[in-house]
Amino acid sequence: MLIRNRQSRILFFRKFFNYPLTISPDTLSNLGFLRAVKMLLSYIIARIFPIQKEINLEDFFINRFVRVIYNTFFKSYTEKVWGIPCNKISAEWGAQRVKRVSISKAIKHNLRKIFKVHSSSERQKNVETSFIGRFLYPKYGPGQLWEEVARQVQERGGKLHLNTAVRKIYTQGERVTGVEVYEVETGTYQRVEGDYIFSTMPVKELIRGFDSG
């Protein structure tokens, strides 16, 4: 496994902004003086008069990223991705996706980076997921992970069915009991049952695969 630096950026105003947003000379330069002042004032107002009851995702984002930053970076992006206005998405969805990230935590994280020397270790136990700056990556690509999984499965007595597609998913009540698979090489169908079934199928194919019974 190789240790690699992580870099996420937002293209906005035809300029790149680091994500999560960092308080740096580059960020302030890209924003411009007036927009930066507006964000600072919006942050102060949000801290003094927070939305007491978060009903939807818009409330959630404004409380954590203040209104100007929400309108600038998050509103249009989120609505384009999900096809639903932010005020129609529940605040609980935001808590699950964004978790504990906020402007306040971003500022604290940036200050720690400036005044504290970080270990070169890849272990980052106390760092929020969005702020993690390094990650482990397989030397020969992500397929190397599945090759290792396959090796361990076979080593422990498991059997792999390659060139096989799931065509139907059998259920009993609220429980999945088995699947029907199509073996490409033989052109035959087979029903496979199991105590535990894990799906990595695209969600659309998974839904289509459920039997009507």
C-alpha positions as CSV (number, residue, x, y, z in Angstrom):
1,M,0.0,0.0,0.0
2,L,1.2,3.5,-0.9
3,I,0.6,6.6,1.1
4,R,-0.8,9.3,-1.1
5,N,-1.8,12.9,-0.4
6,R,-5.5,13.7,-0.9
7,Q,-6.6,16.8,-2.8
8,S,-10.2,17.8,-3.4
9,R,-11.1,21.0,-5.2
10,I,-14.1,23.0,-6.4
11,L,-14.1,24.8,-9.7
12,F,-15.9,28.1,-9.1
13,F,-15.6,31.5,-10.7
14,R,-13.2,29.7,-13.1
15,K,-10.9,29.2,-10.2
16,F,-10.0,26.2,-8.0
17,F,-10.9,26.3,-4.3
18,N,-9.6,23.6,-1.9
19,Y,-12.4,21.5,-0.4
20,P,-13.0,21.5,2.5
21,L,-12.7,25.2,2.2
22,T,-9.5,26.5,3.8
23,I,-8.8,30.0,5.2
24,S,-5.7,30.7,3.1
25,P,-4.3,33.6,1.0
26,D,-5.2,31.7,-2.2
27,T,-8.8,31.3,-1.0
28,L,-9.2,34.9,-0.1
29,S,-7.6,36.0,-3.4
30,N,-10.0,33.8,-5.4
31,L,-13.0,35.1,-3.5
32,G,-12.1,38.7,-3.7
33,F,-12.2,41.3,-0.9
34,L,-16.0,42.1,-1.0
35,R,-17.1,38.5,-1.2
36,A,-14.7,37.6,1.7
37,V,-16.1,40.4,3.8
38,K,-19.7,39.3,3.1
39,M,-18.8,35.7,4.2
40,L,-17.2,37.0,7.4
41,L,-20.3,39.1,8.2
42,S,-22.6,36.2,7.4
43,Y,-20.5,33.9,9.7
44,I,-20.9,36.4,12.6
45,I,-24.6,36.7,12.1
46,A,-25.0,32.9,11.9
47,R,-23.2,32.4,15.1
48,I,-25.3,35.1,16.9
49,F,-28.6,34.1,15.4
50,P,-28.5,30.4,14.4
51,I,-31.5,28.6,13.0
52,Q,-32.9,27.0,16.2
53,K,-34.9,24.2,14.5
54,E,-33.3,22.6,11.5
55,I,-36.2,21.4,9.3
56,N,-34.5,20.9,6.0
57,L,-31.1,20.6,4.4
58,E,-30.9,24.3,3.7
59,D,-31.2,25.1,7.4
60,F,-28.5,22.5,8.1
61,F,-26.1,23.9,5.6
62,I,-26.7,27.6,6.7
63,N,-26.1,26.7,10.4
64,R,-22.7,25.1,9.6
65,F,-21.5,27.0,6.5
66,V,-23.4,30.3,6.9
67,R,-25.8,31.6,4.3
68,V,-23.4,33.3,1.9
69,I,-21.2,30.3,1.6
70,Y,-24.2,28.0,1.2
71,N,-25.6,30.1,-1.6
72,T,-22.2,30.4,-3.2
73,F,-20.9,26.8,-3.1
74,F,-23.5,24.3,-1.9
75,K,-27.0,25.2,-3.0
76,S,-26.7,24.8,-6.8
77,Y,-24.3,21.9,-6.6
78,T,-26.5,19.9,-4.2
79,E,-29.6,20.6,-6.2
80,K,-27.9,19.6,-9.5
81,V,-26.7,16.3,-8.0
82,W,-29.9,15.2,-6.4
83,G,-32.5,17.0,-8.6
84,I,-34.4,18.3,-5.5
85,P,-34.4,21.8,-3.9
86,C,-32.4,21.8,-0.6
87,N,-35.5,23.0,1.3
88,K,-37.2,19.8,0.2
89,I,-34.5,17.5,1.6
90,S,-34.5,16.6,5.3
91,A,-31.9,17.9,7.7
92,E,-31.2,14.3,8.8
93,W,-29.8,13.6,5.3
94,G,-27.3,16.4,5.8
95,A,-26.3,15.0,9.2
96,Q,-25.6,11.7,7.6
97,R,-23.6,13.0,4.6
98,V,-21.8,16.0,6.0
99,K,-21.6,14.6,9.6
100,R,-19.6,17.0,11.9
101,V,-18.0,19.2,9.3
102,S,-18.6,23.0,9.7
103,I,-16.8,26.3,9.1
104,S,-15.8,26.4,12.7
105,K,-14.1,23.0,12.5
106,A,-12.5,23.9,9.2
107,I,-10.9,27.0,10.8
108,K,-9.7,24.9,13.8
109,H,-8.3,22.3,11.5
110,N,-6.4,24.9,9.4
111,L,-5.0,26.5,12.6
112,R,-3.8,23.1,13.8
113,K,-2.1,22.5,10.5
114,I,-0.3,25.9,10.7
115,F,0.9,25.6,14.3
116,K,1.3,21.9,14.8
117,V,3.7,19.5,13.1
118,H,1.8,16.4,12.0
119,S,3.2,12.9,12.1
120,S,4.1,11.3,8.8
121,S,2.1,8.3,9.8
122,E,-1.0,7.4,7.8
123,R,-3.0,7.0,10.9
124,Q,-5.4,9.9,11.4
125,K,-7.7,8.7,14.1
126,N,-8.8,12.1,15.4
127,V,-9.3,13.8,12.0
128,E,-12.8,14.2,10.5
129,T,-13.2,12.2,7.3
130,S,-13.5,15.3,5.1
131,F,-10.3,16.7,6.6
132,I,-8.1,13.6,6.0
133,G,-5.1,14.7,4.0
134,R,-3.5,11.3,3.3
135,F,-4.8,7.8,2.4
136,L,-3.6,4.3,1.5
137,Y,-3.8,3.3,-2.1
138,P,-2.9,-0.1,-3.6
139,K,0.4,-0.1,-5.5
140,Y,-1.2,-1.8,-8.5
141,G,-4.6,-0.1,-8.5
142,P,-7.9,-0.9,-6.7
143,G,-8.3,-4.2,-8.4
144,Q,-5.4,-5.5,-6.3
145,L,-7.8,-5.3,-3.2
146,W,-10.3,-7.6,-4.9
147,E,-7.6,-10.0,-6.0
148,E,-6.6,-10.3,-2.3
149,V,-10.2,-10.8,-1.3
150,A,-10.6,-13.5,-3.9
151,R,-7.4,-15.2,-2.6
152,Q,-8.6,-15.2,1.0
153,V,-12.0,-16.5,0.1
154,Q,-10.6,-19.4,-1.8
155,E,-8.0,-20.0,0.9
156,R,-10.8,-20.4,3.5
157,G,-12.8,-22.9,1.3
158,G,-15.0,-20.4,-0.5
159,K,-15.9,-20.8,-4.2
160,L,-15.8,-18.0,-6.8
161,H,-18.3,-17.9,-9.7
162,L,-16.8,-15.7,-12.5
163,N,-18.6,-14.6,-15.6
164,T,-21.8,-14.9,-13.8
165,A,-24.7,-12.4,-13.6
166,V,-27.5,-12.1,-11.0
167,R,-30.8,-12.1,-12.9
168,K,-33.3,-12.4,-10.0
169,I,-33.4,-11.9,-6.3
170,Y,-35.7,-14.1,-4.2
171,T,-37.3,-12.8,-1.1
172,Q,-39.5,-14.2,1.7
173,G,-41.2,-11.4,3.7
174,E,-38.5,-8.8,4.3
175,R,-35.6,-11.3,4.0
176,V,-33.5,-12.1,0.9
177,T,-33.3,-15.9,0.6
178,G,-31.4,-16.4,-2.6
179,V,-30.5,-15.3,-6.1
180,E,-30.9,-16.6,-9.6
181,V,-27.6,-16.4,-11.6
182,Y,-26.8,-16.7,-15.3
183,E,-23.6,-18.5,-16.2
184,V,-22.3,-16.8,-19.3
185,E,-20.0,-19.7,-20.4
186,T,-22.6,-22.4,-20.2
187,G,-25.7,-20.3,-20.9
188,T,-27.5,-21.9,-17.9
189,Y,-29.5,-20.5,-14.9
190,Q,-29.0,-21.6,-11.4
191,R,-30.6,-20.7,-8.1
192,V,-28.1,-20.0,-5.3
193,E,-29.3,-19.7,-1.6
194,G,-27.4,-18.5,1.4
195,D,-27.6,-17.3,5.0
196,Y,-26.1,-13.9,4.2
197,I,-26.2,-12.1,0.9
198,F,-24.3,-8.9,0.2
199,S,-25.0,-6.8,-2.9
200,T,-22.5,-4.6,-4.8
201,M,-24.9,-4.2,-7.8
202,P,-25.9,-0.8,-9.1
203,V,-29.1,0.2,-7.1
204,K,-31.3,0.3,-10.3
205,E,-30.3,-3.3,-11.2
206,L,-30.8,-4.4,-7.6
207,I,-34.3,-3.0,-7.5
208,R,-35.1,-4.6,-10.9
209,G,-33.8,-7.9,-9.7
210,F,-36.4,-8.4,-6.9
211,D,-39.0,-11.0,-7.7
212,S,-42.7,-10.0,-7.4
213,G,-43.5,-12.8,-5.1
